[in-house]
Amino acid sequence: MAENRPFNGRPAISIASAILIAIAMPVQADAWDPFKDLLTNSQRAIKRLEQKPPRPPKDALSSRELDYSTRRKKAPFFLAPWAAALVDSRVAEDLKTQGKSIFCNATLIRKNWAVTSPSCVQNQDPAYIELRQGSSEISESQKYRLSGVFIHPEFRPDSLENSIALIRLAVPVNSGDFAVVPTQVSDATPSGQVFGWGSIAEFESLISSSLIQVDTMRIDRQLCNSPTYYAGAVSQDMFCAVAVQEGIDTCLGFGGAGLISWVDGYQALLGIVSWGEGCGRLNKPTVYTDVAYFREWIQDVIRKNPD
């Protein structure tokens, strides 16, 4: 079985990274339905899993990376005010190095609490981790120090089961918009969008310093566990989702980003970008931590560690 690798941007951790956020509007006559294109393209998206993505020739990587950089779907901050980046504060504050300082993402669920992946914060000194939020551009975002990191006690780095962590901020964020942790989400729940800072192709080395949007569709866990996909590696606390736009997927740096959709009238945090094999490879969609599965644990940690 292929090795499962988390999607974060630290050089010490292998590539394989991704938050989905569905922005929905009330559906009226002649009104725009935000899920229409996603649902229309879902079969096309799943079909593309059976088609091997083109690989660029070695001598054409630089021009191909440039092509992908122009295809990134930059997102304004108001679409995802709960989105946050995790930055290494030791990297020099310079516009040329902004992307290099980003190594993961997180999603705000309260004014001073965020959800992320354990692979982003495990064995890291919280004193050197900054949460950036408040702008789609890292250079214009506000800085927040951490006052605590809580990794699920049963997190397994080998299988990436129980892959969830909470971050507590020393100072509450100014934003009042947060993602909601759902009680339960079925496989039939339509996927939405992932917002985060990262790269969108396996051969693209640059992590964007601008907020990026990736549209995705959730696929059946049984299909994702089939022999040609992940051969049983997707446990009950995980699910898979495939990018809708061909050639655009979550990759390096997207680790910890949230997948968000509308559930019962709320913008719910369905999943956390956890792991995958490569980026956009044949039959290898991104695997997400199922946040609803850990609702009780999240509530328990917050209750035992009050502001």
C-alpha positions in Angstrom: 0.0 0.0 0.0 1.3 3.4 -0.9 2.6 5.6 2.0 0.1 8.1 3.3 1.6 11.6 3.5 0.2 14.7 5.2 -0.3 17.9 3.1 1.8 20.5 5.0 4.5 22.8 3.8 7.3 22.1 6.2 10.4 20.9 4.4 10.8 18.0 6.9 7.4 16.6 6.0 6.5 15.0 2.6 4.3 16.7 0.0 0.7 15.5 -0.2 -1.8 18.3 1.0 -6.5 21.0 1.6 -10.8 23.4 3.4 -13.7 23.4 1.5 -16.1 26.3 1.8 -19.4 26.4 0.1 -20.9 29.8 -0.2 -24.6 29.4 -0.6 -27.4 31.7 -1.4 -31.2 31.2 -1.0 -32.4 29.5 -4.2 -35.2 31.5 -5.8 -36.6 31.7 -9.3 -33.8 32.7 -11.6 -31.5 33.1 -8.6 -27.9 31.8 -8.8 -27.5 28.4 -7.1 -24.0 28.0 -5.8 -24.2 24.3 -5.9 -25.5 24.0 -9.4 -22.1 24.0 -11.2 -20.6 21.7 -8.6 -23.4 19.2 -8.9 -23.5 19.4 -12.7 -19.7 18.8 -12.8 -19.6 16.1 -10.1 -19.8 13.2 -12.6 -17.2 14.9 -14.8 -14.9 15.4 -11.7 -15.2 11.7 -10.6 -14.6 10.5 -14.2 -11.4 12.5 -14.3 -10.1 10.4 -11.5 -9.9 7.6 -14.0 -7.9 9.6 -16.4 -4.2 10.1 -15.7 -3.3 13.8 -15.4 -0.7 15.0 -17.9 2.9 15.3 -16.6 5.0 18.1 -17.9 8.4 17.3 -19.4 11.3 18.0 -17.1 12.6 20.8 -19.1 9.2 22.5 -19.2 8.5 22.6 -15.4 9.1 26.3 -15.1 6.8 27.3 -17.9 4.2 24.8 -16.6 4.4 26.2 -13.1 3.8 29.7 -14.6 0.7 28.4 -16.4 -0.7 27.0 -13.1 0.0 30.1 -11.2 -2.2 32.0 -13.7 -5.0 29.4 -13.2 -5.1 29.8 -9.4 -8.5 31.0 -8.3 -7.7 33.8 -5.8 -10.5 34.5 -3.3 -11.4 37.7 -1.5 -11.3 37.5 2.3 -15.0 38.1 2.8 -15.8 34.7 1.3 -13.8 32.9 4.0 -13.3 35.1 7.1 -12.6 32.0 9.2 -9.7 31.0 7.1 -6.3 31.3 8.7 -2.7 30.5 7.8 0.0 29.1 10.1 3.3 31.0 9.6 6.8 30.4 10.9 7.6 33.6 12.7 11.3 33.1 12.3 11.1 33.7 8.5 12.1 37.2 7.7 9.3 39.7 7.1 9.9 40.3 3.4 7.5 40.3 0.5 9.8 37.9 -1.3 9.6 35.3 1.5 5.9 35.6 2.5 5.0 32.3 0.7 8.0 30.5 2.3 6.9 31.4 5.8 3.5 29.6 5.3 3.5 26.0 6.2 -0.1 25.1 7.0 -3.7 26.4 7.4 -6.4 26.4 10.1 -10.1 27.3 10.5 -11.5 29.5 13.2 -14.4 28.0 15.1 -14.4 30.6 17.9 -12.8 33.9 18.5 -9.7 32.3 20.0 -10.0 28.7 18.9 -9.0 27.1 15.5 -9.0 23.6 14.1 -6.0 22.3 12.2 -4.0 19.1 11.4 -1.7 17.5 14.0 0.9 17.2 11.3 1.1 21.0 11.3 1.8 21.5 14.9 3.3 18.2 16.2 6.9 18.5 17.5 6.8 22.3 16.8 7.5 25.0 19.3 4.3 27.1 19.7 6.4 30.1 20.4 7.5 30.2 16.8 4.0 29.6 15.3 1.9 32.6 14.3 -1.7 32.4 13.1 -2.4 34.9 10.4 -5.9 36.1 9.7 -7.9 39.1 8.6 -6.9 39.4 4.9 -6.6 37.3 1.8 -3.0 38.6 1.5 -0.5 37.3 4.1 1.4 40.6 3.9 -1.7 42.4 5.1 -3.0 39.9 7.7 -3.0 40.3 11.5 -0.7 38.3 13.7 -1.8 36.2 16.6 0.3 34.2 19.0 -0.7 30.8 20.3 -1.4 30.1 24.0 -2.0 26.4 23.6 -1.9 23.4 21.2 -4.1 20.4 21.7 -3.5 17.3 19.6 -6.0 14.4 19.7 -4.5 11.9 22.2 -5.1 9.0 19.9 -3.6 10.6 16.8 -1.6 7.9 14.8 1.1 9.4 12.6 1.4 6.1 10.7 -2.2 5.8 9.5 -3.2 9.4 10.2 -6.3 8.3 12.1 -7.7 10.8 14.6 -5.9 13.5 12.7 -7.2 16.6 14.3 -5.7 19.4 16.6 -7.0 22.5 18.3 -5.1 25.8 18.6 -5.9 28.3 21.3 -5.0 32.0 20.6 -3.5 34.3 23.3 -5.7 37.1 22.0 -9.1 36.8 20.3 -9.3 37.6 16.6 -11.2 40.7 15.5 -13.4 38.8 13.1 -16.9 37.7 14.3 -17.4 35.1 11.6 -16.5 31.5 12.4 -17.2 28.1 10.9 -19.6 25.7 12.7 -18.7 22.2 13.8 -21.6 20.0 12.5 -23.2 17.3 14.5 -23.3 14.8 11.7 -22.6 14.9 7.9 -23.7 12.1 5.6 -21.8 11.0 2.5 -24.6 12.6 0.5 -23.9 16.1 1.8 -22.7 18.2 -1.1 -19.2 19.4 -0.8 -18.2 23.0 -1.1 -14.9 24.8 -1.3 -11.5 24.7 0.3 -9.9 28.1 1.1 -6.3 28.3 2.0 -2.7 29.3 1.2 -0.8 26.7 -0.7 0.1 25.3 -4.1 -2.3 23.6 -6.5 -0.2 21.2 -8.4 2.3 18.5 -7.4 5.1 20.0 -9.5 4.4 23.6 -8.4 6.9 24.5 -5.6 5.5 28.0 -4.9 3.1 28.4 -1.9 0.8 31.3 -2.7 0.8 34.2 -0.3 -2.8 35.0 -1.5 -5.9 33.1 -0.4 -6.7 30.4 -2.9 -10.1 28.7 -3.6 -10.5 25.1 -4.6 -13.9 23.7 -5.5 -14.4 20.1 -4.6 -17.0 17.3 -4.6 -17.2 14.6 -1.9 -17.0 11.0 -3.2 -18.2 7.7 -1.7 -15.9 6.3 1.0 -16.4 2.8 -0.4 -15.1 3.9 -3.8 -12.1 5.7 -2.1 -11.3 2.5 -0.2 -11.3 0.3 -3.4 -8.1 -1.4 -4.5 -7.4 1.1 -7.2 -7.8 4.1 -4.8 -6.5 3.8 -1.2 -7.2 0.1 -0.6 -8.9 0.4 2.8 -6.7 3.2 4.2 -9.6 5.6 4.6 -11.0 5.0 8.1 -14.4 5.9 9.5 -13.1 9.3 10.7 -12.1 10.3 7.2 -13.7 11.0 3.8 -12.4 11.8 0.3 -13.2 14.7 -2.1 -12.1 15.4 -5.6 -11.4 18.8 -7.1 -14.0 19.9 -9.6 -11.6 21.9 -11.9 -9.3 19.8 -13.9 -5.6 20.2 -13.0 -6.4 22.3 -9.9 -6.2 20.6 -6.5 -4.9 21.1 -3.0 -1.3 20.3 -2.6 1.8 21.6 -0.7 1.0 24.0 2.1 -2.8 23.2 2.2 -2.5 20.9 5.2 -4.9 21.8 7.9 -7.2 23.8 5.6 -10.9 23.4 6.1 -13.6 22.1 3.7 -16.7 24.1 4.3 -20.3 23.7 3.1 -23.8 24.9 4.0 -25.5 22.5 6.5 -28.8 23.4 8.1 -28.3 27.0 7.3 -24.8 27.3 8.7 -21.4 27.3 7.1 -20.1 24.0 8.5 -16.6 22.8 8.8 -16.9 19.4 7.2 -13.3 18.4 6.9 -9.7 19.2 7.3 -7.1 18.6 4.6 -5.2 15.6 5.9 -3.4 13.4 3.4 -3.1 11.9 -0.1 -0.8 10.4 -2.5 0.8 13.1 -4.6 -1.5 15.8 -5.9 -4.2 15.3 -8.5 -2.9 11.8 -9.3 -4.9 9.0 -11.0 -7.5 7.7 -8.5 -5.8 9.5 -5.6 -8.1 12.3 -4.3 -7.4 14.3 -1.2 -8.4 12.7 2.1 -10.0 14.8 4.8 -10.5 14.4 8.5 -14.3 14.2 9.2 -14.7 17.0 11.8 -18.2 16.0 12.9 -16.8 12.7 14.1 -14.7 14.7 16.6 -17.4 17.1 17.8 -17.5 15.8 21.3 -13.7 15.9 21.7 -13.6 19.5 20.4 -16.3 20.5 22.9 -14.5 18.7 25.7 -11.1 20.4 25.1 -12.7 23.9 24.9 -14.7 23.3 28.0 -11.7 22.1 30.0 -9.5 25.0 28.8 -11.6 28.2 29.2 -10.6 31.6 27.9 
